[in-house]
Amino acid sequence: MKKVPHFKQQILLIIFLTGLAHIMLAQETPNPSEPEIEFIPVPEVESAIIEIPITLELAALRQLMEEKIPQSYHFGQEQPDCKRTQWGTADRKPIGLNMIGSTIHWQIPITTTAHAHLYAINTFWGKCLRNTKHCQMNFVIPLETTLSIDDNWQLKTVTQKHPLVWKQRCRIKVLGLSIGVTRFFEDKLEATLNQKTSEIDQRINQQLKLRYRVQKAWTEMQKPIKLKEGFWLILQPEELRSTAITGNQETAVLSVGIKLKAKINKTKPSITTKPLPSRAGHFVGEHFRIALEGGISYEEATKIANQALAGKRYPIGNQSITINQVNRIYGSRDWVTAEFEFEGDYSGQVSLTGKPTYDADRQEIFLRDFKYEMSTENVLLQAAKWLVDQLFIETIQRELRWSIAQDLSKAKQLAEEALNQPFAAHGAKITGKIESIYPKGIYLTPTSIHAHIIATGQAAIHISAINQL
């Protein structure tokens, strides 16, 4: 009867045959094909809201009103024949204004000098006996101009007059007769003011040119803004809304909210200008966000990995291996692969793959969920992968890290610089403060491990003078 081989001999035979199979397969496919590389796109920048408080000093409108309402009016004229005659002059004092809500309240003080002739007798010689009297009156013309904005960003104004507010009336007595002159002036002013109110509305619209200025600001905003070190701030507006125009005393305020995407690029992009959208209701305020680029190229990641790992000896049971070099690091979808060469008691190659993850405490990118493939001619090392898992992989995981602290610091500086920039349009400036900065995710590109960095804070666009836009 044939003898049964010893159990230990059977195990050695299995290990030998397994190793032989690995060697034969390696000889048949010495240069395995590259894995198919694909990437998950970096997500779009989230939209944010930026406020534009527009302040309009009403001094320009006061000047406009004073141009439209002359300082002096002359009413009527003296008649040479025997008729009752009334005439006079009206002198305007400085115009007062006060804005409450969406309405400008005008106060136009007038002082008048009234004259009256009363012809009593037509004599035989064809001459009239007459008596002339004079008196002064004071009153205020109250006007109200209501401001509103339509959906097409056109400013609408409606100016209305109200009854005169008399401070001092007068009646002229001639030859015992009392002649009232207030009605005469009221009728004359009524006709003049009816003409002037419509002219005032037209001139206010011509003066402010709201749609033109909003259109210009909207267009200028979309132009890339150059920052330091060749970086560019890109604002991509999507929606434009506003509150009603309100005011207090001599200042009118319009708050415009822009929904936009903001990011900082390393290169100046080509921009297609979006048309001005229709006006809608106001946004609810929220934090402003800027997206920035960060991370590390595969070439730099390979260099740093070599600095951390190359030449180091790692124990494998009672023996050891030394990492000769990190050949390359590359990405595919959401996995990063690092290829090592090792030598020592064993020699071969390891392809180690893990998911890039951000360590917020250390501001570093590291790999987790490791998996690996080993190529070696040593049969016993192939059979002892469990030992490699415990002693080698965990060590590599601790040391294979890439800091992005410098990227975050630079991103904060760029974001703060971006929030204190003038626009091409004179008188407009974006201001704000960064409150936090963090990588929202780690993504892979064909050339780098990309950190999608988000800076959040408060921001506004200030327009010091709307007539400068």
SULNOR-V888928 format. One record per helix or strand of 3 or more residues. SS is the DSSP state (h for helix, s for strand). FROM is the first residue (numbers start at 1). LEN is the number of residues. If there is no record, write none. Layout:
SS,FROM,LEN  SS,FROM,LEN
This chain:
h,7,22  s,48,10  h,59,10  s,72,4  s,85,8  s,96,6  s,103,20  s,128,22  s,155,7  s,165,4  s,171,4  s,177,4  h,182,27  h,210,12  h,228,3  s,232,11  s,246,4  s,251,15  s,288,10  h,298,12  s,313,4  s,319,15  s,335,10  s,348,12  s,364,13  h,379,5  h,385,15  s,401,3  h,405,14  s,420,3  s,428,17  s,448,16  h,466,3
